[in-house]
Amino acid sequence: MLRILFSARVVALHLLAIGALVVCALLGRWQLGVFEDSGKPRSLLDPPAVAVAELTAPGVHMTADRVGRRVTAQGTFDASKQLLVAGREGGLWVLTALDLGDGTAVPVVRGRVATAQDPATAVPEGRVTVTGRLQASEDTDSVQRRIRQLPQGQVMTVSSAELINLWRGTKLRNGFVVAASQSPPPAVALPAVSVPPPTEPGGLTWRNLAYAAQWWIFGLFAVFMWWHFVRDALRGRTGNPAGPEPSGPEPTGPEASGPEAESVSPALRAPAEP
């Protein structure tokens, strides 16, 4: 049996089956990866920065296509209108109202600090230009405020509805800006809060999942055919046919038998000895 299993033809069959199985497995995994990637969010076109006044206004709901857009805002920070947003990754967000000089203000997340006593929370003086990404007002209904008592000057969300009550007398634009840079830079720089560019949800391409299943089925079929041919080789079905039987001189005379001997005329036969 080992002689048959390791014959040249059967070894070639082994290698062919292994190659087909590996190729089908890799192609199926590739199609599965395409299927998985199709469900991931896709980045949208990131337009150049525009003035924040073009995308948001007081009391006007912000549409989804404006969320995440790059904006610029020029004005002066109001030191009397600054809060710390608790419960954020990396510590606390520093939220300050930026007076745009047109009678309106926009909340700006200037960065984050580890503690409320961090000297970086000092409000910069003078006119500044902030570049960042526009974000929609957060929902306060989903926040459990009674988990713990917040210290004075801290909030849990950046909500326009809440800020209007806290910063009375300020005409706030809807939403807020997460600053990426500031010019001129502050005396003590704040670590910026990272905001990803706008994305859109992906759609699963089920066709690629079907392709992956097909390649794996082809691989199983290759294994089945390998087993089938090896089994036939072991049973002798695919071996060389038996060679011709050894031939010798055909008997003649009285020893001949068979149809040819019987067809000889009795007159031509040798007379029997007395």
C-alpha positions as CSV (number, residue, x, y, z in Angstrom):
1,M,0.0,0.0,0.0
2,L,2.8,2.4,0.8
3,R,4.4,1.7,-2.6
4,I,1.1,2.9,-4.2
5,L,0.7,5.9,-1.9
6,F,4.2,7.1,-2.6
7,S,4.3,6.4,-6.3
8,A,5.1,9.3,-8.6
9,R,1.5,9.6,-9.9
10,V,-0.2,9.5,-6.5
11,V,2.4,11.9,-4.9
12,A,1.6,14.4,-7.7
13,L,-2.1,13.9,-6.8
14,H,-1.3,14.7,-3.1
15,L,0.5,17.9,-4.1
16,L,-2.3,18.9,-6.4
17,A,-4.9,18.4,-3.7
18,I,-2.9,20.3,-1.1
19,G,-2.4,23.2,-3.6
20,A,-6.1,23.4,-4.5
21,L,-7.1,23.3,-0.8
22,V,-4.7,26.1,0.2
23,V,-5.7,28.3,-2.8
24,C,-9.5,27.8,-2.1
25,A,-8.9,28.5,1.6
26,L,-7.0,31.7,0.9
27,L,-9.5,33.0,-1.7
28,G,-12.4,32.2,0.6
29,R,-10.7,34.1,3.5
30,W,-10.1,37.1,1.1
31,Q,-13.7,37.2,0.1
32,L,-14.8,37.0,3.7
33,G,-12.5,40.0,4.5
34,V,-14.1,42.0,1.7
35,F,-17.5,41.2,3.2
36,E,-16.4,42.3,6.7
37,D,-14.8,45.5,5.5
38,S,-18.0,46.4,3.6
39,G,-19.8,46.8,6.9
40,K,-17.3,49.3,8.3
41,P,-18.0,53.0,8.2
42,R,-16.6,54.8,5.2
43,S,-14.9,58.2,5.3
44,L,-16.7,60.9,3.5
45,L,-15.2,63.8,1.6
46,D,-13.7,66.2,4.0
47,P,-14.3,69.7,2.6
48,P,-12.1,72.7,3.6
49,A,-12.9,74.6,6.7
50,V,-15.6,77.2,6.6
51,A,-16.8,79.8,9.0
52,V,-18.9,78.4,11.9
53,A,-21.6,81.0,11.2
54,E,-22.3,79.3,7.9
55,L,-23.3,75.9,9.4
56,T,-24.9,76.8,12.7
57,A,-27.3,79.4,14.1
58,P,-29.1,80.1,17.4
59,G,-32.2,77.9,17.9
60,V,-31.8,76.2,14.5
61,H,-31.5,72.4,14.5
62,M,-28.2,71.2,13.0
63,T,-28.5,68.7,10.1
64,A,-26.5,65.5,10.1
65,D,-24.5,66.5,7.0
66,R,-22.9,69.4,9.0
67,V,-21.7,67.2,11.9
68,G,-18.0,66.7,11.8
69,R,-17.3,69.4,9.3
70,R,-14.2,71.5,9.7
71,V,-14.9,75.1,10.8
72,T,-13.1,78.2,11.9
73,A,-14.3,80.6,14.5
74,Q,-12.9,84.1,15.4
75,G,-13.6,85.9,18.6
76,T,-12.7,86.2,22.2
77,F,-13.2,83.7,25.0
78,D,-15.5,84.7,27.8
79,A,-13.8,83.7,31.1
80,S,-17.1,84.0,33.0
81,K,-18.6,81.3,30.9
82,Q,-16.3,78.3,31.2
83,L,-17.3,74.8,32.4
84,L,-15.6,71.4,32.8
85,V,-17.3,68.4,31.2
86,A,-16.9,65.4,33.5
87,G,-16.8,61.7,32.7
88,R,-14.7,62.1,29.5
89,E,-11.8,59.9,28.4
90,G,-8.6,61.4,29.6
91,G,-10.2,63.5,32.4
92,L,-12.2,66.7,31.9
93,W,-13.1,68.7,28.9
94,V,-12.5,72.4,29.1
95,L,-15.6,74.1,27.6
96,T,-15.6,77.9,27.0
97,A,-17.9,80.3,25.2
98,L,-16.3,82.0,22.3
99,D,-17.9,85.4,21.6
100,L,-18.0,85.8,17.8
101,G,-18.6,89.6,17.9
102,D,-21.9,89.4,16.1
103,G,-24.0,89.1,19.2
104,T,-23.7,85.3,19.3
105,A,-21.4,82.8,20.9
106,V,-20.4,79.2,20.2
107,P,-19.3,76.7,22.9
108,V,-15.7,75.5,22.2
109,V,-14.1,72.5,23.7
110,R,-10.5,73.9,24.0
111,G,-9.0,70.6,25.2
112,R,-8.8,68.3,28.1
113,V,-7.2,68.3,31.6
114,A,-6.6,65.6,34.2
115,T,-7.9,67.7,37.1
116,A,-9.9,70.8,37.6
117,Q,-6.9,72.5,39.3
118,D,-4.8,72.2,36.1
119,P,-3.3,75.7,35.3
120,A,-4.1,75.0,31.6
121,T,-7.7,75.8,32.2
122,A,-6.8,79.5,32.3
123,V,-8.8,81.3,29.6
124,P,-6.7,83.0,26.9
125,E,-7.1,86.7,26.5
126,G,-7.5,88.7,23.3
127,R,-8.9,87.8,19.9
128,V,-8.2,84.2,18.7
129,T,-8.9,82.1,15.7
130,V,-10.0,78.5,16.5
131,T,-10.0,75.7,14.0
132,G,-11.8,72.5,14.7
133,R,-14.8,70.2,14.0
134,L,-18.4,71.1,14.5
135,Q,-20.4,68.7,16.7
136,A,-24.1,68.4,17.4
137,S,-25.5,69.2,20.8
138,E,-25.4,66.2,23.1
139,D,-28.6,64.6,24.5
140,T,-29.1,65.2,28.2
141,D,-31.9,62.7,28.6
142,S,-29.6,59.7,28.2
143,V,-27.3,60.9,31.0
144,Q,-27.9,59.6,34.6
145,R,-27.1,62.8,36.5
146,R,-27.8,61.3,40.0
147,I,-25.0,58.9,39.9
148,R,-22.8,61.4,41.8
149,Q,-23.0,65.0,42.8
150,L,-20.9,67.1,40.4
151,P,-18.8,69.9,41.8
152,Q,-19.6,73.5,41.0
153,G,-18.6,74.4,37.5
154,Q,-18.9,71.0,36.0
155,V,-21.5,69.4,33.7
156,M,-22.0,65.9,32.2
157,T,-22.9,66.9,28.7
158,V,-22.3,69.6,26.1
159,S,-26.0,70.5,25.6
160,S,-27.1,73.7,24.0
161,A,-30.4,73.6,26.0
162,E,-28.5,73.2,29.3
163,L,-25.9,75.9,28.4
164,I,-28.6,78.5,27.7
165,N,-29.8,78.1,31.3
166,L,-26.3,78.2,32.7
167,W,-24.9,81.0,30.6
168,R,-27.8,83.4,30.8
169,G,-27.8,86.4,28.6
170,T,-25.8,84.7,25.9
171,K,-27.2,84.0,22.5
172,L,-25.7,80.6,21.8
173,R,-25.4,78.9,18.4
174,N,-26.5,75.4,18.3
175,G,-23.9,72.7,18.7
176,F,-20.3,73.1,19.7
177,V,-16.8,73.2,18.2
178,V,-14.0,70.8,19.3
179,A,-10.8,72.8,18.8
180,A,-7.9,71.2,16.9
181,S,-5.7,74.4,16.9
182,Q,-5.8,77.9,18.1
183,S,-4.0,81.0,16.8
184,P,-2.3,82.6,18.6
185,P,-1.5,79.5,20.7
186,P,-2.3,79.8,24.5
187,A,0.4,80.3,27.0
188,V,-0.2,76.7,28.4
189,A,-1.3,74.3,25.6
190,L,-4.1,72.0,26.2
191,P,-4.1,68.4,24.9
192,A,-6.6,68.4,22.0
193,V,-9.7,66.2,22.0
194,S,-9.6,63.9,19.1
195,V,-12.6,63.9,16.8
196,P,-12.7,61.6,13.7
197,P,-13.7,63.0,10.3
198,P,-17.3,62.4,9.1
199,T,-18.2,59.0,8.0
200,E,-21.2,57.1,6.6
201,P,-22.4,53.7,7.6
202,G,-21.2,50.8,5.3
203,G,-23.5,48.3,3.7
204,L,-22.7,44.6,3.9
205,T,-22.1,43.0,0.5
206,W,-23.6,39.6,0.9
207,R,-22.3,38.6,-2.5
208,N,-18.8,38.4,-1.2
209,L,-19.9,36.1,1.6
210,A,-21.5,33.8,-1.0
211,Y,-18.2,33.9,-2.9
212,A,-16.3,32.9,0.2
213,A,-18.6,30.0,0.8
214,Q,-18.2,28.9,-2.8
215,W,-14.4,28.8,-2.5
216,W,-14.5,26.7,0.6
217,I,-17.0,24.3,-1.0
218,F,-14.5,24.0,-3.9
219,G,-11.8,23.1,-1.4
220,L,-13.9,20.4,0.1
221,F,-14.7,19.1,-3.3
222,A,-11.0,18.9,-4.1
223,V,-10.5,16.9,-0.9
224,F,-13.3,14.5,-1.9
225,M,-11.8,14.0,-5.4
226,W,-8.4,13.3,-3.8
227,W,-9.8,10.7,-1.5
228,H,-11.7,9.1,-4.4
229,F,-8.7,8.8,-6.6
230,V,-6.5,7.5,-3.8
231,R,-9.1,4.9,-2.9
232,D,-9.3,3.7,-6.5
233,A,-5.5,3.5,-6.7
234,L,-5.4,1.4,-3.6
235,R,-8.1,-0.9,-5.0
236,G,-6.1,-1.3,-8.2
237,R,-8.7,0.5,-10.4
238,T,-6.2,3.0,-11.7
239,G,-3.3,0.6,-12.0
240,N,-1.8,-0.5,-15.3
241,P,-3.8,-3.3,-17.1
242,A,-2.3,-6.9,-16.8
243,G,0.1,-7.7,-19.6
244,P,-0.5,-10.5,-22.1
245,E,-0.1,-14.1,-20.9
246,P,3.2,-15.8,-21.9
247,S,3.0,-17.5,-25.2
248,G,4.7,-20.8,-26.3
249,P,4.7,-23.1,-29.3
250,E,1.3,-24.3,-30.1
251,P,0.8,-28.0,-29.9
252,T,0.4,-29.9,-33.2
253,G,-0.5,-33.4,-34.2
254,P,-2.6,-35.6,-32.1
255,E,-2.0,-33.4,-29.0
256,A,-3.7,-30.5,-30.6
257,S,-7.1,-29.9,-29.3
258,G,-9.8,-27.5,-29.7
259,P,-11.8,-26.5,-32.7
260,E,-8.8,-26.5,-35.1
261,A,-7.9,-30.1,-34.3
262,E,-11.4,-31.3,-34.7
263,S,-11.7,-29.7,-38.1
264,V,-9.0,-31.9,-39.6
265,S,-10.3,-34.5,-42.0
266,P,-10.1,-38.1,-40.7
267,A,-8.6,-39.2,-44.0
268,L,-5.6,-37.0,-43.4
269,R,-4.9,-38.3,-40.0
270,A,-2.1,-40.8,-39.5
271,P,-3.2,-44.4,-39.6
272,A,-3.2,-46.1,-36.3
273,E,-0.5,-48.6,-35.6
274,P,-1.5,-52.3,-35.5
